[in-house]
Amino acid sequence: MLQKTISEKRVKFRSTPQKDEFIKVLRKNINNYFKENNISKHANTELWLKIAVAYLFWISIYSLIMSDWLSDNPILLIVGFSLLGFANIFITFSSVHDSVHDAISPKKWVNQLLARGMDFVGASSYLLRQMHGEHHKWVNIHGIDVTLETHGLFRFTPHQPWKPLHKFQHIYIPFLYSMAQLQWIIFKDFKWFFGESHIGNIKNIKHPISEYFILFLSKGLYYTLTLVLPLIFLSASWWLILIGWVSIHILSGLTFALVFQCTHICDGTTYPMPDEEGNIENNYALHVLATTADFSRESRIGTWLIGGINIHVIHHIFPEICHVHYPKITPILIQTAKEFGIEYMEFKTFGQAFRNHIKMLRHLSNREANVPMYKTENASTIQMA
């Protein structure tokens, strides 16, 4: 019945004036921060420099590989290709993620141009905007949060059907996560363009003809740059180059998957489901606080490298704000939540977040696993500030 509700009803958040007071106060406090400091919510000089560094990093690594200087040393060649993979996700973290939320510039065309960086690194920016947008709207809701779809390989929520292989999901997680980026580059975009009629809670979606053209053009460009040209011009054996191409996506894919999954699938987050009318008994801000956790918030290097993905709660509530501001505005969120008696989830280190992610996977590997759909204190007992 729950799955039928999701597919046939318009899912929506049902709030109360008392719950809505929190987001009103939080939005006022965040807006005051930007007003009082006379700064824009969009990118600053630091971010523009980081975007330049990201692309220069990619160009430098690619030039080193194509110089043929690494071809005589198989280990160095594989390392070079692996670094190119990290250059790919550095571009994604530094500019693409913010640009698909129109958070880098008030000018829409600038965000659209920077979002095309995803096409440059082998994946469809158009589909990313669509799918990531649906993830944001329905985080941790089985059936419409597209990041929970695993084709049965994982059980990320207690509402997903249990399979015997799930008993070992906390063990085989590194292998399958490391395949995620490779699967995305080769299969995922084509699956969603040609094999699906919906994305999240959007039904019977029709893709623009221009995006089909861009899909094939960008895939061809990516395969040509990273595989065809090395096969033509490098002196290394073809099989070593092929291994190198696969290695572009392995360690970086593992990193990419863990960074995102550890913010939602962890011990302490909830998995709400709509009722018969399609209602989620919360407003969106409280829903985010119950389904999302931060990690390594005080790590300046980590936050810089992964584009603030680790400071994820404020991002989901205010995705239009550029990630360079997250370290400053998250304490405002924490203080406001405290005043309202709302729990804010945070892991001090990535290690803690990873252990809690594994703990949740191990819990969900049990057929009878149960996880609360709501946090009682967030949904029912908010204290007025």
Secondary structure, DSSP 8 states (H G I E B T S, - for coil): -HHHHHHHS--EE---HHHHHHHHHHHHHHHHHHHHTT--SS--HHHHHHHHHHHHHHHHHHHHHHTTTTTT-HHHHHHHHHHHHHHHHHHIIIIIHHHTTT-S-SSHHHHHHHHTHHHHTTS-HHHHHHHHHHHHHTTT-TTT-GGG--TTS---STTS---GGGGGHHHHHHHHHHTHHHHIIIIIHHHHHHS-S-BTTB-S----HHHHHHHHHHHHHHHIIIIIHHHHH--S-HHHHHHHHHHHHHHHHHHHHHHHHTTTSSTT-------TTSEESS-HHHHHHHH--EESTT-HHHHHHTTTTTSHHHHHH-TTS-GGGHHHHHHHHHHHHHHTT----EESSHHHHHHHHHHHHHHHTSTT----SS-HHHHT-----
